[in-house]
Amino acid sequence: MLGYSTNRAHGVGSMFKQGSDNFTSSGALAWAVVKGIFSVVGNTGTGILGQSDFTRYSKGKHSPVLAQLIGAPVAITFSSLIGIITTSAARDIIGTASDGSVVWNPVVLLSDLQEHEHNTPGARACVFFAGMAFAIQQMAINLLLNTLSSSMDMVGLCPKYINIRRGSFIIMVVGILIWPWKILASATAVVIFGSGWGCFCSGQTGIIISKYFIIYKRKILLKDLYINSRESIYWFWDGIDWRSIFAFFLSIVFLMPGLAYSARGESNGFWSWIFAVSYAWGMFMAIGCTLLLNWLFPGTTKMPDSKVDDYYNAQGDSMKRQFSYDEESVVSATDFDDAAVDVQEYQEVKAKNAAVVLAA
């Protein structure tokens, strides 16, 4: 679509040279730009929040850094530029819609281009390849970001009744019931959806950041994550971390008025301003609230260093009975039961291996 539109329009289109008719001041234009940026960030909020569903397959803890630091921003920026340039160039070719608005929806744009070109072979080829690209993209997004990630979450909540296949079917039904085609009704609806989605993802992301990096200092007891009793350090209050729940709702409650005003096409000063930066507001609000509640109610937090956890290899197998990190600096201890090693000696070997692993 990009190549066909720019070739027919002999460039990127006249919209790049025209001023804005919707924004009478530079301040209003700046806030619109900020809102657009955070709308894009909000759309990627699910990927940011659920990235561990995929990064856990990495060979090392630093493997995903390059892709997240360079690949994701470049891909998002490039795809956005494609849409902007194609819309501008296509406007010079087919004009505007019957109501005077710019045609931005790719599906509608393809139909209008084919009709404008009188169904020529070049237009049909453009529609075919663009349609195939959109179909592949939709399948990839729904399979990876929607179906797989969401079904994994449901399996974690109800492993006795839900597996990944059942979770995928549930997501398919929910995906139809929410009427996703309504989101594409207008460009404004797309921006509102992105910002609105960011309102809910930002709070959860902020809670994870504050707990992992600040409170628990990047230490996790893997075995305790799967213990459904008071023996787990993550049991909190009868299995519920009410502080995180409170922080989540507090992070989104200030954004709801702005979301409501934006959905009605209205503006209301303060509420609209913080909604324009919804993702940043929600994330930092959740971080601050989580840290404050942890300071006010420290008794419900058990630190990871209060217990000794097993060590696990890349396949997730417990290394409790086999330590072989560095033969020169780590005592080799394979199968303590058969060797009849004293419990105290076992603990000393385990502590030495743990010290070496942490130092590495």
HULINQUI-V794745 format. One record per pair of residues at least 24 apart in sequence whose C-alpha atoms are under 8 Angstrom apart, sorted by the first residue. I is the first residue (numbers start at 1). J is the second residue. Records with the same first field share a line. If there is no record, write none. Layout:
I = J  J
This chain:
1 = 86  126  127  130
2 = 82  83  85  86
4 = 126
5 = 86  89  90  93
6 = 85  86  89  90
8 = 89  93
9 = 89  90  92  93
11 = 89
12 = 85  86  88  89
13 = 85  88  89  90  91  92
14 = 88  89  92
15 = 88  89
16 = 88
31 = 273  276
32 = 276
34 = 276  277
35 = 195  275  276  277
36 = 191
38 = 194  195  198  276  277  278  279
39 = 191  192  193  194  195  196  198
40 = 194  195
41 = 194  195  198  279
42 = 194  195  196  197  198  199  201  202  279
43 = 193  194  195  197  198
45 = 197  198  201  202
46 = 145  201
47 = 145
48 = 205
49 = 201  204  205
50 = 149
53 = 149  152
59 = 314
104 = 187
105 = 184
146 = 171
147 = 171  172
189 = 263
192 = 259  262  263
195 = 275  276  278  279
196 = 259  278
198 = 278  279
199 = 252  255  278  279  282
200 = 252  282
201 = 279
202 = 278  279  280  281  282  283
203 = 247  248  249  251  252  282  283  284  285  286  287
204 = 248  283  286
205 = 283
206 = 282  283  284  285  286  287
207 = 244  247  248  283  286  287  290
209 = 287
210 = 287  290  291
211 = 290
215 = 291
216 = 303  304
219 = 304
220 = 304
221 = 304  309
222 = 309  310
223 = 309  310
233 = 301  302  303  304
234 = 301  302
236 = 300  301
237 = 300
243 = 290  293  294
244 = 290
247 = 285  286  287  289  290
248 = 286
250 = 285  286  289
251 = 281  282  283  285  286
252 = 282
255 = 282
323 = 353
325 = 353  357
329 = 356
330 = 356
